[in-house]
Amino acid sequence: MTVKELMERVGMTETGRALAYIKDGLEEMSISAETHVTTERIDITEDQRYYTLPNDVAKVLDIRCKNHENSKDQYRSIPRATYKPPTEDADGI
């Protein structure tokens, strides 16, 4: 559908305002819908705390671990720490 057809359907005559509304709508849709989401699986190692992430990572949506707070071999989300830990890590970081 072209801009002209859309303007005819809604009864609008101002092209500039129609384009602004269309751009605003597209921006709202891109904010509410995640696009280009991929899943990366990284095996964890005992006594290793820090892992390297792929270079193309823009945002981490969720981290899940098997047997976390259950014994049924289910994957559960690990809660994110929102505040700095009250005790210093042994790693010194």
Secondary structure, DSSP 8 states (H G I E B T S, - for coil): --HHHHHHHHT---HHHHHHHHHHHHHHHHHHS--S---------TT-------TT-------EEETTT-SSS-EEE-----S--SS--TT--
